[in-house]
Amino acid sequence: VSTPDLRLKALAQGYIDALNGRSADRVVALFREDATIEDPVGTPPWRGRAEIEAFYGSALDQVLRVEVQTAPRGSYGEAAAYAFRVHLSNRTLDVIGVLTFDEAGLIRSMRAYHGPSDLVEIEPLR
Amino acid sequence: VSTPDLRLKALAQGYIDALNGRSADRVVALFREDATIEDPVGTPPWRGRAEIEAFYGSALDQVLRVEVQTAPRGSYGEAAAYAFRVHLSNRTLDVIGVLTFDEAGLIRSMRAYHGPSDLVEIEPLR
């Protein structure tokens, strides 16, 4: 059975796939020109194409891989949300991501919920 | 190391524990008088004590158990967020929950992200 939220989930998965493709251009192209990013939630948002390019240019220098922990949930509106772990070179970061989309399927907003205690050092093997 | 977001995570866990305690009174007491609930996201919110009592009175009639799938993440503000599965009598509902708290630790807002496709029938054993 197809329900409207399956589109939201597919769009969220497309964003995750773009991140793991490690192309900032591909990721940024998924966003509206006037989109906002609040990452982490509780800090001032990044607004608009130029700031979003700067954000992902820096982020993709550090992120090795995004591991989805729970498949995206939909909503009865324009949002999808999911739990993921970001793998950095010697740390992991546990996050809840919330994306909203416009009618064209472009990302209107991205919010990433994580706090200081969600960033964990990986034990070295020796 | 204690960080400010540990308080947010503990408050979120307290809400989950209250739900699993299955006392609507205990759950409702965690909310501010003027709190809002948007569940599911994309539908009109429940506002204020009386509506929140009605919401949980009805919800706890249906919910058998809340299973946390990813431990609450914090934020740099007043929010915590986590992934969970709600067990109903013959269905499961997969959700991302976002809670915000005031300075006193009371819930200011609860948002639950789930769409039609997140509600899944459980196969009967025979």
gemmi code that builds the backbone of each chain (N, CA, C; Angstrom):
import gemmi

chains = {
    "A": [
        ("VAL", (0.861, -1.198, 0.000), (0.000, 0.000, 0.000), (0.891, 1.240, 0.000)),
        ("SER", (0.629, 2.160, -0.896), (1.404, 3.392, -0.948), (0.707, 4.468, -0.133)),
        ("THR", (1.414, 5.088, 0.777), (0.852, 6.181, 1.571), (1.712, 7.416, 1.322)),
        ("PRO", (1.174, 8.601, 1.583), (1.919, 9.827, 1.240), (3.270, 9.916, 1.933)),
        ("ASP", (3.383, 9.301, 3.112), (4.645, 9.445, 3.836), (5.781, 8.626, 3.220)),
        ("LEU", (5.467, 7.706, 2.332), (6.547, 6.950, 1.690), (7.424, 7.878, 0.852)),
        ("ARG", (6.834, 8.913, 0.281), (7.624, 9.894, -0.470), (8.601, 10.614, 0.473)),
        ("LEU", (8.135, 10.999, 1.650), (9.005, 11.670, 2.621), (10.171, 10.763, 3.006)),
        ("LYS", (9.873, 9.480, 3.212), (10.924, 8.546, 3.609), (11.943, 8.348, 2.490)),
        ("ALA", (11.462, 8.289, 1.262), (12.378, 8.118, 0.128), (13.261, 9.355, -0.033)),
        ("LEU", (12.693, 10.530, 0.184), (13.495, 11.758, 0.097), (14.552, 11.773, 1.200)),
        ("ALA", (14.187, 11.357, 2.410), (15.168, 11.317, 3.501), (16.285, 10.326, 3.179)),
        ("GLN", (15.910, 9.170, 2.627), (16.933, 8.191, 2.265), (17.850, 8.751, 1.174)),
        ("GLY", (17.299, 9.513, 0.263), (18.119, 10.132, -0.779), (19.156, 11.083, -0.209)),
        ("TYR", (18.768, 11.796, 0.833), (19.713, 12.692, 1.504), (20.841, 11.893, 2.167)),
        ("ILE", (20.470, 10.820, 2.869), (21.478, 9.977, 3.521), (22.431, 9.375, 2.484)),
        ("ASP", (21.867, 8.900, 1.385), (22.700, 8.321, 0.325), (23.659, 9.365, -0.245)),
        ("ALA", (23.173, 10.584, -0.395), (24.038, 11.647, -0.919), (25.178, 11.929, 0.048)),
        ("LEU", (24.878, 11.937, 1.352), (25.943, 12.143, 2.344), (26.997, 11.052, 2.219)),
        ("ASN", (26.540, 9.803, 2.110), (27.496, 8.699, 2.026), (28.204, 8.662, 0.679)),
        ("GLY", (27.639, 9.340, -0.315), (28.347, 9.513, -1.586), (29.480, 10.522, -1.480)),
        ("ARG", (29.477, 11.285, -0.379), (30.577, 12.181, -0.025), (30.835, 13.266, -1.062)),
        ("SER", (29.765, 13.687, -1.728), (29.869, 14.831, -2.631), (29.059, 15.976, -2.053)),
        ("ALA", (29.754, 17.040, -1.623), (29.049, 18.199, -1.054), (28.112, 18.806, -2.099)),
        ("ASP", (28.531, 18.831, -3.350), (27.684, 19.400, -4.402), (26.365, 18.652, -4.501)),
        ("ARG", (26.454, 17.326, -4.462), (25.241, 16.515, -4.571), (24.325, 16.745, -3.363)),
        ("VAL", (24.921, 16.855, -2.186), (24.116, 17.085, -0.983), (23.450, 18.457, -1.044)),
        ("VAL", (24.235, 19.467, -1.351), (23.717, 20.839, -1.337), (22.597, 21.011, -2.364)),
        ("ALA", (22.679, 20.290, -3.480), (21.660, 20.394, -4.529), (20.293, 19.902, -4.063)),
        ("LEU", (20.253, 19.176, -2.946), (18.970, 18.678, -2.423), (18.223, 19.746, -1.633)),
        ("PHE", (18.907, 20.864, -1.338), (18.326, 21.906, -0.488), (17.737, 23.054, -1.303)),
        ("ARG", (16.664, 23.658, -0.788), (16.162, 24.912, -1.338), (17.201, 26.013, -1.160)),
        ("GLU", (17.107, 27.020, -1.990), (18.015, 28.173, -1.860), (17.896, 28.839, -0.493)),
        ("ASP", (16.679, 28.832, 0.069), (16.426, 29.525, 1.340), (16.319, 28.553, 2.516)),
        ("ALA", (16.906, 27.366, 2.368), (16.802, 26.356, 3.424), (17.586, 26.773, 4.666)),
        ("THR", (17.262, 26.104, 5.785), (17.975, 26.337, 7.038), (18.478, 25.011, 7.603)),
        ("ILE", (19.617, 25.114, 8.281), (20.207, 23.961, 8.970), (20.439, 24.357, 10.423)),
        ("GLU", (19.924, 23.558, 11.349), (20.216, 23.766, 12.772), (20.917, 22.497, 13.254)),
        ("ASP", (22.232, 22.566, 13.352), (23.055, 21.390, 13.663), (24.272, 21.848, 14.437)),
        ("PRO", (24.313, 21.567, 15.747), (23.295, 20.900, 16.548), (22.138, 21.819, 16.931)),
        ("VAL", (20.980, 21.200, 17.217), (19.833, 21.969, 17.699), (20.238, 22.713, 18.971)),
        ("GLY", (19.862, 23.991, 19.020), (20.218, 24.841, 20.149), (21.342, 25.802, 19.812)),
        ("THR", (21.846, 25.728, 18.573), (22.862, 26.675, 18.116), (22.280, 27.470, 16.940)),
        ("PRO", (22.867, 28.620, 16.603), (22.300, 29.457, 15.533), (22.266, 28.709, 14.202)),
        ("PRO", (21.179, 28.850, 13.447), (21.066, 28.128, 12.178), (21.952, 28.691, 11.072)),
        ("TRP", (22.283, 27.799, 10.146), (22.894, 28.167, 8.873), (21.743, 28.449, 7.906)),
        ("ARG", (21.832, 29.547, 7.182), (20.708, 29.976, 6.336), (21.170, 30.231, 4.916)),
        ("GLY", (20.504, 29.601, 3.960), (20.734, 29.914, 2.559), (21.881, 29.139, 1.945)),
        ("ARG", (21.903, 29.135, 0.610), (22.800, 28.288, -0.168), (24.272, 28.418, 0.209)),
        ("ALA", (24.778, 29.664, 0.350), (26.212, 29.851, 0.602), (26.604, 29.250, 1.957)),
        ("GLU", (25.769, 29.475, 2.975), (26.098, 28.934, 4.299), (25.967, 27.413, 4.318)),
        ("ILE", (25.001, 26.900, 3.559), (24.822, 25.447, 3.509), (26.002, 24.792, 2.794)),
        ("GLU", (26.505, 25.429, 1.748), (27.714, 24.926, 1.077), (28.894, 24.898, 2.038)),
        ("ALA", (29.030, 25.959, 2.828), (30.138, 26.010, 3.793), (29.981, 24.902, 4.837)),
        ("PHE", (28.746, 24.724, 5.290), (28.482, 23.692, 6.304), (28.884, 22.309, 5.800)),
        ("TYR", (28.409, 21.920, 4.608), (28.695, 20.560, 4.126), (30.129, 20.416, 3.632)),
        ("GLY", (30.712, 21.492, 3.145), (32.125, 21.420, 2.777), (32.964, 21.019, 3.981)),
        ("SER", (32.657, 21.641, 5.123), (33.383, 21.328, 6.353), (32.981, 19.955, 6.900)),
        ("ALA", (31.686, 19.672, 6.897), (31.216, 18.413, 7.493), (31.789, 17.208, 6.750)),
        ("LEU", (31.772, 17.261, 5.416), (32.216, 16.089, 4.658), (33.720, 15.892, 4.718)),
        ("ASP", (34.450, 16.919, 5.177), (35.875, 16.716, 5.465), (36.077, 15.822, 6.684)),
        ("GLN", (35.072, 15.772, 7.563), (35.237, 15.051, 8.833), (34.474, 13.732, 8.878)),
        ("VAL", (33.359, 13.665, 8.155), (32.473, 12.504, 8.258), (32.964, 11.391, 7.342)),
        ("LEU", (33.203, 10.206, 7.936), (33.582, 9.056, 7.120), (32.351, 8.355, 6.565)),
        ("ARG", (31.303, 8.253, 7.410), (30.141, 7.478, 7.015), (28.979, 7.820, 7.934)),
        ("VAL", (27.782, 7.779, 7.374), (26.558, 7.955, 8.152), (25.857, 6.597, 8.203)),
        ("GLU", (25.657, 6.105, 9.408), (25.023, 4.796, 9.623), (23.610, 5.012, 10.150)),
        ("VAL", (22.629, 4.640, 9.364), (21.239, 4.794, 9.801), (20.939, 3.729, 10.848)),
        ("GLN", (20.386, 4.131, 11.972), (20.087, 3.192, 13.056), (18.614, 2.814, 13.079)),
        ("THR", (17.753, 3.736, 12.767), (16.332, 3.403, 12.565), (15.882, 4.071, 11.275)),
        ("ALA", (15.229, 3.283, 10.436), (14.754, 3.779, 9.144), (13.915, 5.036, 9.357)),
        ("PRO", (13.938, 5.944, 8.373), (13.165, 7.174, 8.519), (11.692, 6.902, 8.836)),
        ("ARG", (11.160, 7.669, 9.787), (9.731, 7.715, 10.045), (9.161, 8.876, 9.239)),
        ("GLY", (7.902, 8.723, 8.822), (7.236, 9.798, 8.101), (6.499, 10.727, 9.048)),
        ("SER", (5.517, 11.406, 8.505), (4.645, 12.290, 9.281), (3.390, 12.497, 8.459)),
        ("TYR", (2.457, 13.295, 8.998), (1.263, 13.668, 8.241), (1.434, 15.055, 7.636)),
        ("GLY", (2.676, 15.537, 7.643), (2.973, 16.848, 7.074), (4.088, 16.736, 6.068)),
        ("GLU", (5.155, 17.491, 6.270), (6.265, 17.557, 5.310), (7.564, 17.039, 5.916)),
        ("ALA", (7.492, 16.366, 7.079), (8.703, 15.984, 7.801), (8.967, 14.485, 7.763)),
        ("ALA", (10.246, 14.145, 7.811), (10.696, 12.776, 8.073), (11.798, 12.866, 9.128)),
        ("ALA", (11.951, 11.802, 9.931), (12.921, 11.829, 11.035), (13.506, 10.445, 11.223)),
        ("TYR", (14.778, 10.392, 11.643), (15.453, 9.107, 11.749), (16.624, 9.239, 12.719)),
        ("ALA", (17.066, 8.085, 13.223), (18.210, 8.033, 14.131), (19.426, 7.552, 13.356)),
        ("PHE", (20.568, 8.195, 13.571), (21.772, 7.756, 12.873), (23.014, 7.988, 13.726)),
        ("ARG", (24.067, 7.297, 13.338), (25.384, 7.460, 13.949), (26.342, 7.950, 12.881)),
        ("VAL", (27.049, 9.028, 13.200), (28.055, 9.567, 12.289), (29.411, 9.007, 12.700)),
        ("HIS", (30.106, 8.414, 11.754), (31.452, 7.900, 12.017), (32.480, 8.924, 11.577)),
        ("LEU", (33.243, 9.414, 12.558), (34.345, 10.337, 12.301), (35.635, 9.541, 12.473)),
        ("SER", (36.781, 10.165, 12.264), (38.009, 9.365, 12.236), (38.276, 8.658, 13.562)),
        ("ASN", (38.074, 9.329, 14.688), (38.341, 8.662, 15.967), (37.215, 8.871, 16.977)),
        ("ARG", (36.044, 9.238, 16.452), (34.889, 9.461, 17.314), (33.617, 9.043, 16.590)),
        ("THR", (32.574, 8.809, 17.369), (31.246, 8.634, 16.782), (30.314, 9.689, 17.382)),
        ("LEU", (29.307, 10.055, 16.615), (28.336, 11.062, 17.042), (26.941, 10.499, 16.792)),
        ("ASP", (26.149, 10.381, 17.855), (24.790, 9.852, 17.733), (23.799, 11.003, 17.600)),
        ("VAL", (22.923, 10.895, 16.614), (22.088, 12.026, 16.212), (20.669, 11.557, 15.905)),
        ("ILE", (19.686, 12.418, 16.159), (18.365, 12.310, 15.544), (18.276, 13.418, 14.506)),
        ("GLY", (17.951, 13.045, 13.271), (17.818, 14.013, 12.186), (16.356, 14.224, 11.839)),
        ("VAL", (15.969, 15.481, 11.645), (14.616, 15.811, 11.188), (14.737, 16.667, 9.936)),
        ("LEU", (14.130, 16.215, 8.860), (14.134, 16.945, 7.588), (12.714, 17.360, 7.254)),
        ("THR", (12.556, 18.574, 6.712), (11.268, 18.933, 6.113), (11.505, 19.250, 4.641)),
        ("PHE", (10.486, 18.979, 3.839), (10.588, 19.084, 2.379), (9.485, 19.982, 1.828)),
        ("ASP", (9.794, 20.655, 0.731), (8.752, 21.427, 0.061), (8.038, 20.541, -0.965)),
        ("GLU", (7.087, 21.134, -1.688), (6.249, 20.381, -2.620), (7.096, 19.755, -3.729)),
        ("ALA", (8.213, 20.406, -4.053), (9.084, 19.907, -5.115), (10.027, 18.815, -4.620)),
        ("GLY", (10.001, 18.538, -3.318), (10.882, 17.510, -2.764), (12.241, 18.041, -2.340)),
        ("LEU", (12.409, 19.368, -2.365), (13.666, 19.949, -1.877), (13.604, 20.123, -0.361)),
        ("ILE", (14.782, 20.043, 0.271), (14.851, 20.162, 1.730), (14.651, 21.625, 2.125)),
        ("ARG", (13.663, 21.826, 2.986), (13.355, 23.160, 3.499), (14.157, 23.408, 4.781)),
        ("SER", (14.291, 22.375, 5.608), (15.036, 22.526, 6.852), (15.640, 21.188, 7.266)),
        ("MET", (16.786, 21.264, 7.888), (17.446, 20.099, 8.493), (17.775, 20.478, 9.922)),
        ("ARG", (17.366, 19.619, 10.864), (17.705, 19.820, 12.266), (18.375, 18.550, 12.760)),
        ("ALA", (19.474, 18.704, 13.475), (20.214, 17.555, 13.999), (20.283, 17.685, 15.515)),
        ("TYR", (19.664, 16.716, 16.200), (19.641, 16.717, 17.661), (20.808, 15.901, 18.179)),
        ("HIS", (21.763, 16.572, 18.785), (22.844, 15.910, 19.512), (23.445, 16.916, 20.477)),
        ("GLY", (23.958, 16.390, 21.572), (24.579, 17.233, 22.585), (26.005, 16.803, 22.830)),
        ("PRO", (26.693, 17.483, 23.747), (28.099, 17.160, 24.013), (28.324, 15.680, 24.330)),
        ("SER", (27.393, 15.069, 25.045), (27.604, 13.688, 25.472), (27.320, 12.677, 24.361)),
        ("ASP", (26.858, 13.138, 23.205), (26.607, 12.224, 22.080), (27.846, 12.011, 21.212)),
        ("LEU", (28.885, 12.763, 21.492), (30.148, 12.621, 20.768), (31.080, 11.768, 21.623)),
        ("VAL", (31.415, 10.597, 21.130), (32.130, 9.606, 21.945), (33.447, 9.232, 21.276)),
        ("GLU", (34.507, 9.231, 22.063), (35.822, 8.814, 21.562), (35.815, 7.310, 21.295)),
        ("ILE", (36.400, 6.907, 20.207), (36.557, 5.483, 19.925), (37.846, 5.012, 20.569)),
        ("GLU", (37.751, 3.874, 21.270), (38.954, 3.305, 21.875), (39.934, 2.894, 20.774)),
        ("PRO", (41.172, 3.305, 20.868), (42.144, 2.815, 19.891), (42.371, 1.315, 20.108)),
        ("LEU", (42.755, 0.602, 19.040), (42.941, -0.844, 19.154), (44.149, -1.158, 20.027)),
        ("ARG", (45.135, -0.289, 20.055), (46.261, -0.475, 20.967), (46.903, 0.866, 21.256)),
    ],
    "B": [
        ("VAL", (32.283, 12.367, 32.708), (32.160, 13.827, 32.553), (30.687, 14.194, 32.446)),
        ("SER", (30.223, 15.121, 33.256), (28.837, 15.563, 33.192), (28.727, 16.759, 32.242)),
        ("THR", (27.812, 16.689, 31.307), (27.567, 17.796, 30.387), (26.107, 18.193, 30.528)),
        ("PRO", (25.758, 19.430, 30.134), (24.384, 19.903, 30.370), (23.332, 19.025, 29.716)),
        ("ASP", (23.695, 18.355, 28.615), (22.672, 17.572, 27.932), (22.319, 16.283, 28.668)),
        ("LEU", (23.111, 15.893, 29.636), (22.747, 14.694, 30.410), (21.451, 14.909, 31.175)),
        ("ARG", (21.215, 16.129, 31.602), (19.946, 16.441, 32.276), (18.776, 16.255, 31.304)),
        ("LEU", (18.930, 16.716, 30.071), (17.867, 16.554, 29.068), (17.573, 15.072, 28.835)),
        ("LYS", (18.645, 14.287, 28.747), (18.466, 12.854, 28.493), (17.774, 12.171, 29.671)),
        ("ALA", (18.137, 12.566, 30.876), (17.506, 11.964, 32.057), (16.022, 12.339, 32.117)),
        ("LEU", (15.700, 13.572, 31.753), (14.290, 13.989, 31.742), (13.511, 13.202, 30.689)),
        ("ALA", (14.114, 12.990, 29.520), (13.439, 12.207, 28.474), (13.212, 10.775, 28.950)),
        ("GLN", (14.227, 10.208, 29.612), (14.069, 8.837, 30.122), (12.968, 8.780, 31.175)),
        ("GLY", (12.850, 9.817, 31.974), (11.792, 9.868, 32.969), (10.409, 9.854, 32.339)),
        ("TYR", (10.272, 10.532, 31.215), (8.997, 10.526, 30.489), (8.692, 9.127, 29.960)),
        ("ILE", (9.690, 8.473, 29.382), (9.501, 7.111, 28.853), (9.126, 6.150, 29.993)),
        ("ASP", (9.820, 6.279, 31.116), (9.521, 5.417, 32.264), (8.094, 5.647, 32.754)),
        ("ALA", (7.659, 6.899, 32.751), (6.296, 7.197, 33.191), (5.285, 6.562, 32.242)),
        ("LEU", (5.552, 6.634, 30.923), (4.653, 5.984, 29.961), (4.555, 4.495, 30.255)),
        ("ASN", (5.705, 3.866, 30.464), (5.695, 2.419, 30.710), (5.124, 2.078, 32.085)),
        ("GLY", (5.059, 3.068, 32.978), (4.369, 2.883, 34.250), (2.864, 2.894, 34.081)),
        ("ARG", (2.407, 3.370, 32.899), (0.997, 3.287, 32.500), (0.063, 4.062, 33.428)),
        ("SER", (0.574, 5.123, 34.004), (-0.286, 6.013, 34.783), (-0.393, 7.340, 34.046)),
        ("ALA", (-1.593, 7.640, 33.538), (-1.777, 8.907, 32.821), (-1.494, 10.083, 33.756)),
        ("ASP", (-1.891, 9.973, 35.012), (-1.646, 11.076, 35.958), (-0.154, 11.368, 36.083)),
        ("ARG", (0.625, 10.304, 36.187), (2.075, 10.486, 36.343), (2.668, 11.123, 35.092)),
        ("VAL", (2.200, 10.692, 33.924), (2.710, 11.259, 32.671), (2.325, 12.725, 32.566)),
        ("VAL", (1.061, 13.024, 32.785), (0.567, 14.399, 32.606), (1.271, 15.360, 33.560)),
        ("ALA", (1.637, 14.875, 34.748), (2.305, 15.733, 35.737), (3.686, 16.190, 35.273)),
        ("LEU", (4.229, 15.545, 34.242), (5.544, 15.941, 33.721), (5.453, 17.149, 32.790)),
        ("PHE", (4.218, 17.524, 32.418), (4.018, 18.596, 31.439), (3.698, 19.928, 32.105)),
        ("ARG", (4.142, 21.014, 31.485), (3.698, 22.346, 31.887), (2.196, 22.491, 31.633)),
        ("GLU", (1.592, 23.398, 32.329), (0.158, 23.678, 32.116), (-0.113, 24.103, 30.673)),
        ("ASP", (0.840, 24.826, 30.077), (0.626, 25.377, 28.731), (1.382, 24.581, 27.659)),
        ("ALA", (1.691, 23.330, 27.953), (2.470, 22.526, 27.007), (1.658, 22.188, 25.763)),
        ("THR", (2.375, 21.777, 24.714), (1.725, 21.357, 23.464), (2.221, 19.969, 23.070)),
        ("ILE", (1.326, 19.237, 22.417), (1.642, 17.917, 21.881), (1.262, 17.904, 20.416)),
        ("GLU", (2.217, 17.532, 19.564), (1.914, 17.350, 18.139), (2.215, 15.887, 17.817)),
        ("ASP", (1.168, 15.078, 17.772), (1.324, 13.626, 17.623), (0.133, 13.101, 16.850)),
        ("PRO", (0.335, 12.714, 15.584), (1.574, 12.783, 14.818), (1.869, 14.193, 14.292)),
        ("VAL", (3.165, 14.433, 14.031), (3.562, 15.702, 13.425), (2.824, 15.874, 12.099)),
        ("GLY", (2.300, 17.073, 11.904), (1.522, 17.358, 10.701), (0.027, 17.395, 10.970)),
        ("THR", (-0.363, 17.164, 12.233), (-1.767, 17.267, 12.634), (-1.883, 18.369, 13.693)),
        ("PRO", (-3.084, 18.888, 13.921), (-3.231, 20.005, 14.872), (-2.785, 19.608, 16.274)),
        ("PRO", (-2.070, 20.503, 16.963), (-1.564, 20.170, 18.298), (-2.658, 20.136, 19.363)),
        ("TRP", (-2.371, 19.350, 20.413), (-3.130, 19.361, 21.655), (-2.482, 20.423, 22.537)),
        ("ARG", (-3.290, 21.285, 23.147), (-2.739, 22.420, 23.891), (-3.317, 22.472, 25.293)),
        ("GLY", (-2.421, 22.503, 26.285), (-2.853, 22.748, 27.653), (-3.248, 21.482, 28.396)),
        ("ARG", (-3.328, 21.619, 29.717), (-3.496, 20.494, 30.627), (-4.692, 19.598, 30.288)),
        ("ALA", (-5.857, 20.189, 30.024), (-7.063, 19.368, 29.812), (-6.921, 18.522, 28.546)),
        ("GLU", (-6.406, 19.133, 27.483), (-6.252, 18.377, 26.238), (-5.173, 17.306, 26.382)),
        ("ILE", (-4.123, 17.618, 27.143), (-3.044, 16.644, 27.344), (-3.547, 15.461, 28.179)),
        ("GLU", (-4.391, 15.745, 29.157), (-5.005, 14.650, 29.928), (-5.846, 13.759, 29.021)),
        ("ALA", (-6.612, 14.374, 28.135), (-7.449, 13.596, 27.210), (-6.574, 12.759, 26.285)),
        ("PHE", (-5.478, 13.362, 25.804), (-4.573, 12.656, 24.898), (-4.009, 11.405, 25.561)),
        ("TYR", (-3.447, 11.534, 26.767), (-2.806, 10.373, 27.400), (-3.819, 9.391, 27.966)),
        ("GLY", (-4.984, 9.889, 28.364), (-6.034, 8.965, 28.786), (-6.366, 7.991, 27.667)),
        ("SER", (-6.491, 8.539, 26.455), (-6.788, 7.705, 25.295), (-5.581, 6.863, 24.891)),
        ("ALA", (-4.391, 7.471, 24.863), (-3.192, 6.767, 24.398), (-2.879, 5.566, 25.286)),
        ("LEU", (-2.975, 5.761, 26.589), (-2.585, 4.672, 27.499), (-3.606, 3.543, 27.515)),
        ("ASP", (-4.804, 3.814, 26.967), (-5.748, 2.699, 26.761), (-5.264, 1.760, 25.656)),
        ("GLN", (-4.449, 2.271, 24.751), (-4.049, 1.493, 23.578), (-2.611, 0.985, 23.644)),
        ("VAL", (-1.744, 1.723, 24.326), (-0.311, 1.410, 24.319), (0.008, 0.346, 25.362)),
        ("LEU", (0.602, -0.759, 24.917), (1.034, -1.795, 25.849), (2.399, -1.472, 26.433)),
        ("ARG", (3.286, -0.950, 25.564), (4.672, -0.757, 25.991), (5.369, 0.157, 24.995)),
        ("VAL", (6.279, 0.968, 25.505), (7.126, 1.807, 24.665), (8.536, 1.232, 24.725)),
        ("GLU", (9.067, 0.857, 23.582), (10.397, 0.254, 23.488), (11.360, 1.278, 22.876)),
        ("VAL", (12.321, 1.712, 23.673), (13.294, 2.673, 23.160), (14.250, 1.956, 22.218)),
        ("GLN", (14.443, 2.494, 21.034), (15.335, 1.864, 20.049), (16.704, 2.530, 20.019)),
        ("THR", (16.743, 3.828, 20.178), (18.030, 4.510, 20.354), (17.897, 5.436, 21.551)),
        ("ALA", (18.869, 5.364, 22.450), (18.858, 6.187, 23.660), (18.691, 7.658, 23.286)),
        ("PRO", (18.056, 8.437, 24.162), (17.845, 9.847, 23.848), (19.148, 10.564, 23.507)),
        ("ARG", (19.089, 11.383, 22.460), (20.163, 12.308, 22.152), (19.828, 13.637, 22.809)),
        ("GLY", (20.864, 14.390, 23.178), (20.652, 15.705, 23.750), (20.638, 16.786, 22.696)),
        ("SER", (20.925, 17.995, 23.119), (21.042, 19.136, 22.218), (21.845, 20.195, 22.957)),
        ("TYR", (22.055, 21.334, 22.315), (22.700, 22.467, 22.971), (21.650, 23.471, 23.431)),
        ("GLY", (20.377, 23.029, 23.430), (19.289, 23.886, 23.864), (18.461, 23.191, 24.910)),
        ("GLU", (17.174, 23.055, 24.664), (16.249, 22.489, 25.652), (15.613, 21.193, 25.160)),
        ("ALA", (16.148, 20.607, 24.079), (15.506, 19.460, 23.437), (16.279, 18.165, 23.657)),
        ("ALA", (15.523, 17.067, 23.699), (16.076, 15.722, 23.595), (15.227, 14.960, 22.585)),
        ("ALA", (15.830, 13.970, 21.906), (15.118, 13.252, 20.844), (15.578, 11.809, 20.825)),
        ("TYR", (14.655, 10.896, 20.473), (14.983, 9.473, 20.523), (14.039, 8.718, 19.603)),
        ("ALA", (14.472, 7.507, 19.244), (13.669, 6.624, 18.397), (13.028, 5.558, 19.260)),
        ("PHE", (11.762, 5.282, 19.016), (11.096, 4.244, 19.805), (10.030, 3.532, 18.990)),
        ("ARG", (9.657, 2.361, 19.499), (8.574, 1.572, 18.919), (7.471, 1.440, 19.969)),
        ("VAL", (6.267, 1.757, 19.555), (5.117, 1.613, 20.437), (4.465, 0.275, 20.141)),
        ("HIS", (4.271, -0.520, 21.175), (3.599, -1.814, 21.023), (2.131, -1.658, 21.393)),
        ("LEU", (1.264, -1.882, 20.405), (-0.185, -1.874, 20.595), (-0.639, -3.325, 20.562)),
        ("SER", (-1.932, -3.567, 20.754), (-2.365, -4.968, 20.922), (-2.048, -5.813, 19.686)),
        ("ASN", (-2.278, -5.309, 18.495), (-2.005, -6.121, 17.303), (-1.234, -5.346, 16.237)),
        ("ARG", (-0.595, -4.258, 16.660), (0.176, -3.438, 15.729), (1.388, -2.857, 16.442)),
        ("THR", (2.375, -2.438, 15.663), (3.476, -1.646, 16.215), (3.521, -0.316, 15.464)),
        ("LEU", (4.026, 0.708, 16.149), (4.120, 2.045, 15.573), (5.533, 2.549, 15.826)),
        ("ASP", (6.264, 2.853, 14.751), (7.635, 3.351, 14.882), (7.632, 4.871, 14.843)),
        ("VAL", (8.326, 5.465, 15.796), (8.213, 6.906, 16.037), (9.589, 7.499, 16.344)),
        ("ILE", (9.791, 8.757, 15.965), (10.842, 9.595, 16.539), (10.159, 10.599, 17.448)),
        ("GLY", (10.597, 10.668, 18.695), (10.030, 11.606, 19.652), (10.994, 12.744, 19.931)),
        ("VAL", (10.460, 13.961, 19.978), (11.256, 15.134, 20.344), (10.550, 15.834, 21.497)),
        ("LEU", (11.258, 15.996, 22.587), (10.743, 16.686, 23.767), (11.541, 17.955, 23.997)),
        ("THR", (10.856, 19.029, 24.416), (11.574, 20.204, 24.922), (11.125, 20.450, 26.354)),
        ("PHE", (12.058, 20.998, 27.138), (11.858, 21.157, 28.577), (12.091, 22.606, 28.985)),
        ("ASP", (11.382, 23.030, 30.025), (11.647, 24.364, 30.566), (12.734, 24.268, 31.645)),
        ("GLU", (13.040, 25.403, 32.259), (14.135, 25.467, 33.232), (13.844, 24.572, 34.431)),
        ("ALA", (12.561, 24.383, 34.730), (12.178, 23.557, 35.873), (12.183, 22.072, 35.539)),
        ("GLY", (12.427, 21.735, 34.268), (12.442, 20.334, 33.879), (11.083, 19.812, 33.448)),
        ("LEU", (10.105, 20.699, 33.327), (8.789, 20.276, 32.837), (8.778, 20.275, 31.308)),
        ("ILE", (7.965, 19.389, 30.732), (7.892, 19.285, 29.277), (7.117, 20.476, 28.723)),
        ("ARG", (7.767, 21.179, 27.807), (7.160, 22.321, 27.144), (6.436, 21.864, 25.871)),
        ("SER", (7.040, 20.894, 25.174), (6.423, 20.392, 23.936), (6.851, 18.958, 23.696)),
        ("MET", (5.946, 18.208, 23.106), (6.222, 16.846, 22.661), (5.792, 16.755, 21.210)),
        ("ARG", (6.693, 16.265, 20.371), (6.356, 16.049, 18.966), (6.693, 14.600, 18.636)),
        ("ALA", (5.785, 13.934, 17.936), (5.982, 12.526, 17.571), (5.905, 12.409, 16.052)),
        ("TYR", (7.033, 12.023, 15.462), (7.113, 11.869, 14.009), (6.773, 10.441, 13.625)),
        ("HIS", (5.623, 10.265, 12.992), (5.266, 8.989, 12.385), (4.203, 9.249, 11.339)),
        ("GLY", (4.189, 8.403, 10.330), (3.217, 8.527, 9.251), (2.414, 7.253, 9.120)),
        ("PRO", (1.491, 7.228, 8.162), (0.631, 6.048, 7.996), (1.427, 4.756, 7.841)),
        ("SER", (2.565, 4.818, 7.160), (3.309, 3.591, 6.891), (4.130, 3.122, 8.087)),
        ("ASP", (4.152, 3.908, 9.166), (4.886, 3.499, 10.370), (4.056, 2.628, 11.304)),
        ("LEU", (2.779, 2.490, 10.978), (1.878, 1.640, 11.768), (1.758, 0.301, 11.050)),
        ("VAL", (2.241, -0.749, 11.683), (2.379, -2.037, 11.006), (1.591, -3.107, 11.770)),
        ("GLU", (0.793, -3.882, 11.028), (0.047, -4.994, 11.635), (1.022, -6.088, 12.056)),
        ("ILE", (0.779, -6.665, 13.208), (1.567, -7.821, 13.636), (0.890, -9.066, 13.109)),
        ("GLU", (1.703, -9.949, 12.529), (1.161, -11.218, 12.027), (0.622, -12.038, 13.184)),
        ("PRO", (-0.589, -12.520, 13.102), (-1.072, -13.413, 14.153), (-0.299, -14.722, 14.114)),
        ("LEU", (-0.202, -15.402, 15.267), (0.580, -16.636, 15.327), (-0.111, -17.746, 14.531)),
        ("ARG", (-1.425, -17.674, 14.427), (-2.146, -18.637, 13.586), (-3.433, -18.005, 13.123)),
    ],
}
model = gemmi.Model(1)
for chain_id, residues in chains.items():
    chain = gemmi.Chain(chain_id)
    for i, (resn, *xyz) in enumerate(residues, 1):
        res = gemmi.Residue()
        res.name, res.seqid = resn, gemmi.SeqId(i, " ")
        for name, pos in zip(("N", "CA", "C"), xyz):
            atom = gemmi.Atom()
            atom.name, atom.element = name, gemmi.Element(name[0])
            atom.pos, atom.b_iso = gemmi.Position(*pos), 0.0
            res.add_atom(atom)
        chain.add_residue(res)
    model.add_chain(chain)
structure = gemmi.Structure()
structure.add_model(model)
structure.setup_entities()
